[in-house]
Amino acid sequence: MHIPLLDLKAQYDSIKQELDQAVHRVIESQKFILGPDVESCETAVAQYCKTRFACGISSGTDALIIALMCENIGTGHEVITSPYTFFATAGSIARVGATPVFVDIDPDTYNLAPDQIQKKITAKTKAIMPVHLYGQVADMDPIVSIAKKHQLTVIEDACQAIGAEYKGKRAGSIGDYGCFSFFPSKNLGCFGDGGIVVTNDEDRAKKLKMLRAHGSSPKYYHPLIGGNFRLDSIQAAVITVKIKYLDGWSNKRQENAQYYERLFIESGMVKKVPLSLPETKTNRHIFNQFIIRVPKRDELITFLKEKTIGCEIYYPLPLHVQECFRYLGYREGDFPESEKAAKETIAIPIYPELEKPQMEYVVNSFKTFYGI
Ligand SMILES: *Cc1c(COP(=O)(O)O)cnc(C)c1O
């Protein structure tokens, strides 16, 4: 049985007509830059995230960069973040000229460990950038309270967590900025690159809109130096269609996660192997990825690939030991939980259209591999 890690075609086929019509409507209008499609998308996303404003951006990476630019964060500044995330988190900090300062993760949630933030704060610290990895919101109460105490900005890297909740609050609405990606493999993906920043602050929303169009207001007058960080109208139209289905898809992912949990527990593997299933703390986890911590990880991956089961390592090398960040002076051993997670975890298929026999095949393949 061939089971891909993600099956985007199944999702597309389920709402093909509506998506095709939306894209064709934009093509017919020949209005490809900003305008009503981007505005509708912003309204829909702000409403979904329970924030006052949203600003459509060219990608999730650019969403992080523009949030940093909006706070005038650059050379001589430090931003605290996790080393166990997709590269763009720390990459965006370095690209505005600031220094990423890493803090290790909580091994249960893979998110920033709040109790280790305080000791990393210096006079140069300007912001904290927590990541809501795999679809679960980081422990935001202590993060926001440390930020308030030191007057730091909180920029949520919510790229993997649209619709996730923390104590009833939606991802992206808790800090000063929430940054999202519409990369096709996220829970809400477009037909290329795209992203959005949400905020509850009107001045920040206005500045973001200027910055995404070369810092201009009005057109051809530039109070600020911005860039071309616009979300395409076609991508905005795709998102406006898809967002109506997002909760249904996220619920299906949660149901799949529950079914996996049942299968893994009933198989005895959790205790006997042992393997660790994802831990959902107080949040609404939207399972962008279903991550298991396993022994003999690399051999297991080879075995699953032979069984044509899609799986992946997110992420094999933490950011503090990446070649491009050598200048930061970190070494192997500095963040043991991140390093351990990078060596022990595996992502297995969790997409909404996945069917029970497919999940059973995945779990049975694990059983064969571990001889259970
Ligand atoms: C996907 C992702 C990004 C970057 O988004 P792009 O749209 O690919 O630029 C940033 N941070 C995290 C945690 C992500 O998963």
PDBQT file of the ligand as one rigid body, heavy atoms in Angstrom, charges set to zero:
ROOT
HETATM    1  C1  LIG A 401       6.849  26.950   6.702  1.00  0.00    +0.000 C 
HETATM    2  C2  LIG A 401       7.477  27.668   7.828  1.00  0.00    +0.000 A 
HETATM    3  C3  LIG A 401       8.064  28.932   7.678  1.00  0.00    +0.000 A 
HETATM    4  C4  LIG A 401       8.259  29.602   6.355  1.00  0.00    +0.000 C 
HETATM    5  O1  LIG A 401       7.172  29.723   5.540  1.00  0.00    +0.000 OA
HETATM    6  P1  LIG A 401       7.369  29.887   3.951  1.00  0.00    +0.000 P 
HETATM    7  O2  LIG A 401       5.989  30.256   3.511  1.00  0.00    +0.000 OA
HETATM    8  O3  LIG A 401       7.832  28.595   3.420  1.00  0.00    +0.000 OA
HETATM    9  O4  LIG A 401       8.327  30.992   3.712  1.00  0.00    +0.000 OA
HETATM   10  C5  LIG A 401       8.556  29.550   8.809  1.00  0.00    +0.000 A 
HETATM   11  N1  LIG A 401       8.520  28.968  10.006  1.00  0.00    +0.000 NA
HETATM   12  C6  LIG A 401       7.993  27.752  10.187  1.00  0.00    +0.000 A 
HETATM   13  C7  LIG A 401       7.968  27.155  11.555  1.00  0.00    +0.000 C 
HETATM   14  C8  LIG A 401       7.473  27.045   9.107  1.00  0.00    +0.000 A 
HETATM   15  O5  LIG A 401       6.983  25.818   9.288  1.00  0.00    +0.000 OA
ENDROOT
TORSDOF 0
